[in-house]
Amino acid sequence: MRIEVNGETAYCYTNSREIEADKPTVVFIHGSGMDHTVWTLASRHFARHGNNVVSVDLPGHGRSTGSPMVTVEEMAGWVIAVLDTLEISNAALVGHSLGSLIALECAASHSDRVRAIALVGTTSPMPVSDAILNAAEADDHAAFDMLTQWGFSKRHQFGGNRNSGIWMIGNTLRLYERSGPGVLFHDMRACNEYASGTDQASKVTCPALLILGAEDRLTPVRSTRALQEAIPSPVVEVLPGAGHTIMVEAPNAMLDALHKVL
């Protein structure tokens, strides 16, 4: 589905279904340098279980036009604008990495529009190393290589995808390579500069779920303590054997966890 948001074309994957006013809505938000395709399995699953699903491409990503936004706050405002355009009064938000910060900001700043949040592969603050930032700013392929290598647990570096014939590492690398010039840098910088996450987390009033990879090297479980303490009564699921790219490393365990709040 293509809609117009703030004068630009925004693409939303809806499992080829129209939005129905009498159904609950789940919005899926991708991470840095990615697009809606990382949520295809989860989107289809929740669509088949009686929900509207809206898996977005952020501006400048995937099939959405426009320039990438530079702050998490701006991205959160854009997500709310998508809901306005689709005439959706409230929704559950599921975000991965950068997307988790966007979902958190939406829940804190627009509490009347968000009925639940699920933060996947998250932490706050979410610092980004100078090596990744510098490589991304220079549009150096090394940024893609580092994020792909560190984004998977060590065991999944050797494959083992439950879906026969699909190479997790290669697919993720190609997804980064599809992103436009400067897109990854803007996303990474937004993560790095979002300093109000824990303060905003304390304002969350809806049900909140954190899905963490036990072997995540980009947003390690130990780094989430401040976020867990700031959010009132979060549900926390730590998935054994999974790294940062939980959607492909532990897809079924992630779906089971999502049902706890969605």
C-alpha positions as CSV (number, residue, x, y, z in Angstrom):
1,M,0.0,0.0,0.0
2,R,1.3,3.4,-0.9
3,I,0.0,6.5,0.9
4,E,1.0,10.2,1.0
5,V,2.5,11.4,4.2
6,N,4.0,14.9,4.6
7,G,4.0,15.3,0.8
8,E,6.0,12.1,0.1
9,T,5.1,8.6,-0.8
10,A,5.1,6.2,2.1
11,Y,5.0,2.4,1.6
12,C,3.3,0.2,4.1
13,Y,3.1,-3.6,3.8
14,T,-0.4,-4.7,4.8
15,N,-0.4,-8.4,3.6
16,S,-2.4,-7.2,0.6
17,R,-5.4,-6.3,2.8
18,E,-7.3,-3.1,3.3
19,I,-7.4,-1.5,6.7
20,E,-10.6,-2.5,8.6
21,A,-11.8,-0.1,11.3
22,D,-13.2,-2.9,13.5
23,K,-9.8,-4.7,13.7
24,P,-6.9,-4.0,16.1
25,T,-3.8,-2.7,14.3
26,V,-0.2,-3.7,14.7
27,V,2.5,-1.4,13.2
28,F,6.0,-2.9,12.5
29,I,9.0,-0.5,12.4
30,H,12.3,-1.7,11.0
31,G,15.8,-0.9,12.2
32,S,18.7,1.1,10.7
33,G,19.3,0.8,7.0
34,M,16.6,-1.8,6.6
35,D,13.0,-1.9,5.3
36,H,9.6,-3.6,5.8
37,T,10.8,-6.9,4.5
38,V,12.4,-7.8,7.9
39,W,8.9,-8.1,9.3
40,T,7.3,-10.2,6.5
41,L,6.9,-13.3,8.7
42,A,5.5,-11.5,11.7
43,S,3.2,-9.2,9.6
44,R,1.7,-12.2,7.8
45,H,1.2,-14.1,11.1
46,F,-0.6,-11.2,12.8
47,A,-2.7,-10.5,9.7
48,R,-3.9,-14.1,9.7
49,H,-4.8,-13.7,13.4
50,G,-7.4,-11.0,12.9
51,N,-5.3,-7.8,12.9
52,N,-4.6,-5.0,10.5
53,V,-0.8,-5.0,10.0
54,V,1.1,-1.9,8.8
55,S,4.8,-2.7,8.2
56,V,6.3,0.6,7.2
57,D,9.3,1.7,5.1
58,L,10.6,4.8,6.9
59,P,11.3,7.8,4.6
60,G,14.2,7.2,2.2
61,H,14.1,3.5,2.9
62,G,12.7,0.7,0.8
63,R,9.8,1.9,-1.4
64,S,9.2,5.1,0.5
65,T,10.4,8.4,-1.0
66,G,11.9,11.4,0.7
67,S,15.1,12.0,2.7
68,P,15.9,9.9,5.8
69,M,14.9,11.7,9.0
70,V,17.7,12.6,11.4
71,T,16.1,12.2,14.9
72,V,14.1,9.6,16.6
73,E,11.6,12.2,17.6
74,E,11.0,13.2,14.0
75,M,10.6,9.5,13.0
76,A,8.1,9.0,15.8
77,G,6.1,12.0,14.6
78,W,6.1,10.4,11.1
79,V,4.7,7.1,12.4
80,I,1.8,9.0,14.1
81,A,1.3,10.8,10.7
82,V,1.0,7.4,9.1
83,L,-1.7,6.4,11.6
84,D,-3.5,9.7,10.9
85,T,-3.4,9.1,7.1
86,L,-4.8,5.6,7.6
87,E,-7.4,6.9,10.0
88,I,-6.2,4.5,12.8
89,S,-7.0,5.8,16.2
90,N,-4.5,3.6,18.1
91,A,-2.2,0.8,17.4
92,A,0.3,-1.6,19.0
93,L,3.9,-0.8,17.8
94,V,6.6,-3.4,17.3
95,G,10.1,-2.0,16.6
96,H,13.5,-3.5,16.1
97,S,16.7,-1.6,17.1
98,L,16.2,1.9,15.8
99,G,12.5,1.0,15.3
100,S,12.3,0.1,19.0
101,L,13.4,3.7,20.0
102,I,10.8,5.1,17.6
103,A,8.1,2.9,19.2
104,L,9.3,4.0,22.7
105,E,9.1,7.6,21.7
106,C,5.7,7.2,20.2
107,A,4.4,5.5,23.4
108,A,5.8,8.3,25.6
109,S,4.8,11.3,23.5
110,H,1.5,10.0,22.0
111,S,0.2,7.7,24.7
112,D,-3.4,8.0,23.5
113,R,-2.4,6.5,20.1
114,V,-0.4,3.5,21.4
115,R,-2.1,0.5,23.1
116,A,1.1,-1.6,23.5
117,I,4.8,-1.7,22.5
118,A,7.2,-4.5,21.8
119,L,10.9,-3.5,21.7
120,V,13.0,-6.1,19.9
121,G,16.8,-6.0,20.0
122,T,16.7,-2.8,22.1
123,T,18.5,-0.7,24.6
124,S,18.6,2.9,25.7
125,P,20.9,4.7,25.4
126,M,21.9,3.0,22.1
127,P,25.5,4.2,21.5
128,V,27.1,3.4,18.1
129,S,30.8,2.9,17.8
130,D,32.9,5.6,16.0
131,A,34.1,2.9,13.6
132,I,30.6,2.2,12.4
133,L,29.6,5.9,12.3
134,N,32.7,6.9,10.3
135,A,32.3,4.1,7.8
136,A,28.6,4.8,7.4
137,E,29.2,8.5,6.9
138,A,31.8,7.7,4.2
139,D,29.4,5.2,2.5
140,D,32.1,2.6,3.1
141,H,31.0,-1.0,2.7
142,A,32.8,-1.8,5.9
143,A,29.8,-0.4,7.8
144,F,27.6,-3.1,6.3
145,D,30.2,-5.7,7.0
146,M,30.5,-4.8,10.7
147,L,26.8,-4.6,11.4
148,T,26.2,-7.9,9.6
149,Q,28.9,-9.7,11.5
150,W,28.1,-8.3,14.9
151,G,24.3,-8.5,14.3
152,F,24.3,-12.3,14.5
153,S,25.2,-14.6,17.4
154,K,28.4,-16.6,16.8
155,R,26.5,-19.8,16.2
156,H,24.4,-18.2,13.4
157,Q,27.6,-17.0,11.6
158,F,27.7,-20.6,10.4
159,G,24.1,-20.7,9.1
160,G,21.4,-22.9,10.5
161,N,18.4,-21.1,9.1
162,R,15.2,-23.0,9.8
163,N,14.1,-22.0,6.3
164,S,15.9,-24.3,3.9
165,G,18.0,-22.5,1.3
166,I,18.0,-19.1,2.9
167,W,21.4,-17.6,4.0
168,M,20.8,-15.3,6.9
169,I,24.1,-13.4,6.7
170,G,23.9,-12.9,3.0
171,N,20.3,-11.7,3.1
172,T,21.1,-9.1,5.7
173,L,24.2,-7.9,3.9
174,R,22.2,-7.5,0.7
175,L,19.5,-5.6,2.6
176,Y,22.1,-3.1,3.8
177,E,23.6,-2.8,0.3
178,R,20.1,-1.9,-1.1
179,S,19.9,1.2,1.1
180,G,20.6,4.5,-0.5
181,P,23.7,6.7,0.1
182,G,23.7,8.2,3.6
183,V,20.7,6.3,4.8
184,L,22.5,4.0,7.3
185,F,24.6,7.0,8.6
186,H,21.5,9.0,9.4
187,D,19.9,6.1,11.1
188,M,23.0,5.2,13.1
189,R,23.5,8.8,14.2
190,A,19.8,9.0,15.3
191,C,20.3,6.0,17.5
192,N,23.5,7.4,18.9
193,E,22.1,10.8,19.7
194,Y,18.8,9.7,21.2
195,A,19.6,10.7,24.8
196,S,16.2,10.9,26.3
197,G,15.2,7.3,26.0
198,T,15.2,6.3,29.7
199,D,13.4,9.5,30.6
200,Q,10.7,8.9,28.0
201,A,10.5,5.2,29.1
202,S,9.2,6.3,32.5
203,K,6.3,8.0,30.8
204,V,5.1,4.8,29.1
205,T,1.6,3.8,30.4
206,C,0.7,1.0,28.0
207,P,1.8,-2.7,28.2
208,A,5.5,-3.0,27.2
209,L,7.5,-6.0,26.1
210,L,11.3,-6.3,25.6
211,I,12.5,-9.1,23.4
212,L,16.2,-9.5,23.8
213,G,18.8,-11.9,22.3
214,A,20.9,-13.6,24.9
215,E,23.9,-13.4,22.6
216,D,23.3,-9.9,21.2
217,R,26.6,-8.1,20.7
218,L,25.1,-4.8,19.4
219,T,22.5,-4.2,22.2
220,P,23.6,-6.7,25.0
221,V,21.2,-7.7,27.6
222,R,23.3,-6.2,30.3
223,S,23.0,-2.8,28.7
224,T,19.2,-2.8,29.0
225,R,19.1,-2.6,32.8
226,A,18.3,1.2,32.9
227,L,15.6,0.8,30.3
228,Q,14.0,-2.1,32.2
229,E,14.0,-0.1,35.4
230,A,12.6,3.0,33.7
231,I,9.6,1.3,32.0
232,P,6.8,0.5,34.5
233,S,6.4,-3.3,34.8
234,P,7.8,-4.4,31.5
235,V,7.6,-8.0,30.3
236,V,11.1,-9.2,29.4
237,E,11.8,-12.2,27.2
238,V,15.5,-13.2,26.6
239,L,15.8,-15.6,23.7
240,P,18.6,-18.1,24.1
241,G,21.0,-18.4,21.2
242,A,19.8,-15.3,19.5
243,G,21.8,-12.2,18.6
244,H,20.6,-8.8,17.5
245,T,18.8,-9.9,14.3
246,I,16.1,-11.7,16.2
247,M,13.5,-11.7,13.4
248,V,15.5,-14.3,11.5
249,E,17.5,-16.0,14.2
250,A,14.6,-16.8,16.4
251,P,11.4,-16.1,14.5
252,N,9.1,-18.5,16.2
253,A,10.2,-17.7,19.7
254,M,9.8,-14.0,18.8
255,L,6.2,-14.6,17.7
256,D,5.4,-16.5,20.9
257,A,6.8,-13.6,22.9
258,L,4.9,-11.0,20.9
259,H,1.6,-12.6,21.8
260,K,2.2,-11.7,25.4
261,V,1.3,-8.1,24.7
262,L,-0.3,-8.1,21.2
